[in-house]
């Protein structure tokens, strides 16, 4: 190989390496980053669920949900390790849909949050407080929605 070909080959190889690393970096920078949030107050929750694409999942038992719930909340009792919730979301939402998880005190919400995060959901909002705390924070002006969830059959 001649002396003039060696530098040209090295320059070509370096150029290829530089271009491929630039393309890889651009891909990483352009990918959507997961958004995980801990909702700390009723005002923050109300603002979040105003988004028409947001999904509020109420993880309490059916009887408690029917006795009073936040309007448009979807009742998914977390009694089956989240299988119904996962099935419901798989059929009706993308993995980047904005999902709020609420229960009695935050325990089931935490379990549901971990499950959905592990399944690849990237826009999760863990509601740290429970439904009673929400009602108390809203005060006497809050009128809960009553009755069964229109999604009761989860089909």
ABEGO torsion letter per residue (X at the ends): XBAAAAAAAAAAAAAAAAAAAAAAAAAAAABBBBBBBBBABAAAAAAAAABAABBBBBABBAAAAAAEBBBGBBBBBBAAGGAAAAAAAAAABBAABBBBBBBAAGAAAAAAAAAAAAAGBABBBBBABBAAAAAAAAEAABBBBBEBBAAAAGX
